[in-house]
Every structure is written in C-alpha cells, then in structure tokens.
C-alpha cells in the first residue's frame, strides 16, 4: 500500500493562468493505491563483490492516481469573485461572468481498473581493481488497457502510467 502524495490532498484551489480558465485543486478524498507483487529471482556470486542476478516480477496495481480534468461553473468553486485579480475577473467576465463562466479543474483522482506490470530484471556487478562496474537491465511488459478508459474520462495530461518505458538500462562505474 502506498498513500497518495500528501501535497495532492491539500483542499486548495489555484489558477494557472491570468484568465482563470484553468485551475488545480487538491483532493482530500484520495485513497492509497495497492500493489500485489510477486518476485522470483536468483543470484550467482562470482567471488569478492561480483555477482550476476536474474529476476522475474509481476505487480498488480489498483487505485493508482492520475490527473482528472473536469469542467465546472466558476461559482461551484466557492471562490469569491472579488478576491480574483483584475485580469482574472476580466477573463471570467469575457466568458459570460461568474454565473456562466466555466473553469477546467485538474486534480488527482484514483483511476479505476487494474494495472498489471510484468518484467525481467538482469543485474551484473563486477569488481575491477579499486573500481566496481554495475549494470542493470529491466524489460517491462505492461498492460494499462483498463487505464485508457480512465485517461479518456479524466483527460490525458499527467496520467503517467501510460508512459511506462519498455526497457530501462543503467550502467555505473564506482
């Protein structure tokens, strides 16, 4: 279980532009997301600090957070019109005034569905005198299909999960 980012749970509203057309809002109702994991791996030690490792893993995530976009009337935000800057007031008035203007509100929400990530991880650590070389390769096979409906529903910006790389590589010389 991993709780949502506490800064995304603060129930405040902020405008990202001078026309008050786009707002961000915290969501105090965010639930933690859950992950059921299984790992199977092995390591072969070559002596001293060196080893080769291979692992298979699967993670099933539910309740992962994504950015949700909703269009709501300005008056539903509960922000007094008089507290806006002159530019923001002009932007609201140009869209029909406080009673008619709408605002696109972005906030973190828990996505529906199940995300399954499967992968293979290979590690190699080899001492080279006073230096140590470390290399890691990870190949992911993800299945975010249930999340695609959530991206269409909540908007694509910031979904994050949809951009899992197919493979990761890291090489260090220490």
Secondary structure, 3 states (H helix, E strand, C coil): CECCCHHHHCCCEEECCCCCCEEEECCCCCCCEEEEEEEEEEEEEEECCEEEEEEEEEEEEECCEEEEEEEEEHHHHCCCHHHCCHHHHHHHHHCCCCCCCEEEEEEEEECCCEEEEEEEEEEEEEEECCEEEEEEEEEEEEECHHHHHHHHHHCCCCCCHHHCCCEEEEEEEC
